[in-house]
Amino acid sequence: MSKIIPSIDVPIIVKGIASTVNLFDEIKNKKVIIFGVPGAFTPTCSEKHMPSYIKLHQQLINKGIDNIYCLSVNDKFVMTAWLLNYKNGDKIIGIADGNGDICKKLNLLVNKSNNFMGMRATRFAIIVRNNIIENSFIEETGEYKVSSAEHLLTIL
């Protein structure tokens, strides 16, 4: 995994509005969490992963995090609809890595073709300070443990 966030233009969703932004510039001079999910509206992502970050949002912010981002290899329309699907989903900023460019650069792209999903993000969470990845938590296939908001809260 690269230790530096790539300089890639990507749709970012803030409070239901998508705009194309350079990810490197977006998080410059910030301490952020980026968690990655295999797909919006998929069971574990929708029922556990996203809700954990919404629920613990303020506690993570209180630990010195500026923003929390959710990345998925989905288009901006799907990511926007997914975030708006949650009460308080606007606390999380979406990254629509539709082409998987960020995941490729960070070596987090996995082939989920056996589940008819194509290339997707592996489930992960990273803590980034000023575009440098300080901590990375990458799940084993089928797992949901180390990338949860609950786990990151114990690390911070």
Buried (B, 14 or more C-beta within 10 A) or exposed (E): EEEEBBEBEBBBBBEEEBEEBBBBEBBEEEBBBBBBBBBBBBEBBBEBBBBBBBEBBEBBBEBEBEBBBBBBBBBBEBBBBBBEEBEEBBBBBBBBBBEBBBBBBBEBBBEBEEEEBEBBBBBBBBBBBEBEBEEBBBBEEEEBEBBBBEBBBEEB
